Amino acid sequence: MSNAVRLGFRKSIRFNFGILAGFSVVMAVCTIFSAALYSLLPKVKPVMQIAGGVYMLYLAWKVLRSTADLDAGQKDGAGFLSGMILQFFNPKIYIYAITTISLYILPVFHSPGALAGFAVLLSLIGASGSFVWALFGAAFCNFFSRHTKAVNLVMALLLVYCAAVLFI
């Protein structure tokens, strides 16, 4: 979202396609890892719930404490490669992939074709979030800069809710 806020949606498109590519690679690796781990250790579900929940609470805390500096950084758009490489260092994707696959998909589906299909679907869903964030960032730049604390509070509360839902 910050790229679109600073640069506009059009200049952030290459970066977002890089996110999609990186997201897809990470999702494929995490699907294979989760399937192997789940078959070896079926008791991994509670561990993934706790790890995912704790990480979401950490993100909520970071979001709540963050500030908006919309003028910081470069004015030229980040490219495809930087968006792709960034995904390999994005722990949210790993938590999303491993938690989703081990909690919701592997208990029901086991065939390689189904797992590959879900990896593609989850990649598209996750990366489309980046495009939507970019659109919202460009559209609501002024609102976000005027109401940073309120927006951060809402986002943090949504993350806390998501963490709680893992245990319901």
NORZIPE-V240938 format. One record per residue. N is the residue number from 1. RES is the residue in one small letter. PSI is psi in whole degrees, 0 to 359 (999 if undefined). Layout:
n->N res->RES psi->PSI
n->N res->RES psi->PSI
This chain:
n->1 res->m psi->324
n->2 res->s psi->325
n->3 res->n psi->315
n->4 res->a psi->325
n->5 res->v psi->315
n->6 res->r psi->323
n->7 res->l psi->341
n->8 res->g psi->159
n->9 res->f psi->316
n->10 res->r psi->317
n->11 res->k psi->348
n->12 res->s psi->0
n->13 res->i psi->314
n->14 res->r psi->318
n->15 res->f psi->317
n->16 res->n psi->325
n->17 res->f psi->326
n->18 res->g psi->321
n->19 res->i psi->316
n->20 res->l psi->315
n->21 res->a psi->311
n->22 res->g psi->319
n->23 res->f psi->318
n->24 res->s psi->318
n->25 res->v psi->312
n->26 res->v psi->319
n->27 res->m psi->319
n->28 res->a psi->315
n->29 res->v psi->317
n->30 res->c psi->327
n->31 res->t psi->314
n->32 res->i psi->314
n->33 res->f psi->313
n->34 res->s psi->318
n->35 res->a psi->317
n->36 res->a psi->315
n->37 res->l psi->318
n->38 res->y psi->323
n->39 res->s psi->328
n->40 res->l psi->321
n->41 res->l psi->85
n->42 res->p psi->344
n->43 res->k psi->12
n->44 res->v psi->340
n->45 res->k psi->309
n->46 res->p psi->324
n->47 res->v psi->316
n->48 res->m psi->325
n->49 res->q psi->313
n->50 res->i psi->313
n->51 res->a psi->314
n->52 res->g psi->316
n->53 res->g psi->315
n->54 res->v psi->318
n->55 res->y psi->321
n->56 res->m psi->322
n->57 res->l psi->321
n->58 res->y psi->315
n->59 res->l psi->320
n->60 res->a psi->316
n->61 res->w psi->315
n->62 res->k psi->318
n->63 res->v psi->316
n->64 res->l psi->324
n->65 res->r psi->353
n->66 res->s psi->159
n->67 res->t psi->165
n->68 res->a psi->122
n->69 res->d psi->84
n->70 res->l psi->345
n->71 res->d psi->358
n->72 res->a psi->154
n->73 res->g psi->190
n->74 res->q psi->159
n->75 res->k psi->352
n->76 res->d psi->150
n->77 res->g psi->146
n->78 res->a psi->145
n->79 res->g psi->181
n->80 res->f psi->310
n->81 res->l psi->319
n->82 res->s psi->324
n->83 res->g psi->321
n->84 res->m psi->312
n->85 res->i psi->323
n->86 res->l psi->325
n->87 res->q psi->334
n->88 res->f psi->344
n->89 res->f psi->15
n->90 res->n psi->101
n->91 res->p psi->338
n->92 res->k psi->324
n->93 res->i psi->317
n->94 res->y psi->316
n->95 res->i psi->314
n->96 res->y psi->310
n->97 res->a psi->306
n->98 res->i psi->318
n->99 res->t psi->312
n->100 res->t psi->314
n->101 res->i psi->315
n->102 res->s psi->331
n->103 res->l psi->324
n->104 res->y psi->331
n->105 res->i psi->309
n->106 res->l psi->330
n->107 res->p psi->341
n->108 res->v psi->319
n->109 res->f psi->139
n->110 res->h psi->344
n->111 res->s psi->145
n->112 res->p psi->323
n->113 res->g psi->317
n->114 res->a psi->318
n->115 res->l psi->320
n->116 res->a psi->318
n->117 res->g psi->317
n->118 res->f psi->325
n->119 res->a psi->317
n->120 res->v psi->313
n->121 res->l psi->313
n->122 res->l psi->326
n->123 res->s psi->315
n->124 res->l psi->319
n->125 res->i psi->311
n->126 res->g psi->314
n->127 res->a psi->330
n->128 res->s psi->332
n->129 res->g psi->323
n->130 res->s psi->318
n->131 res->f psi->319
n->132 res->v psi->318
n->133 res->w psi->320
n->134 res->a psi->317
n->135 res->l psi->313
n->136 res->f psi->320
n->137 res->g psi->317
n->138 res->a psi->320
n->139 res->a psi->326
n->140 res->f psi->27
n->141 res->c psi->310
n->142 res->n psi->318
n->143 res->f psi->314
n->144 res->f psi->321
n->145 res->s psi->329
n->146 res->r psi->332
n->147 res->h psi->43
n->148 res->t psi->312
n->149 res->k psi->317
n->150 res->a psi->316
n->151 res->v psi->315
n->152 res->n psi->322
n->153 res->l psi->314
n->154 res->v psi->314
n->155 res->m psi->318
n->156 res->a psi->318
n->157 res->l psi->323
n->158 res->l psi->322
n->159 res->l psi->320
n->160 res->v psi->318
n->161 res->y psi->314
n->162 res->c psi->321
n->163 res->a psi->319
n->164 res->a psi->322
n->165 res->v psi->333
n->166 res->l psi->334
n->167 res->f psi->2
n->168 res->i psi->999
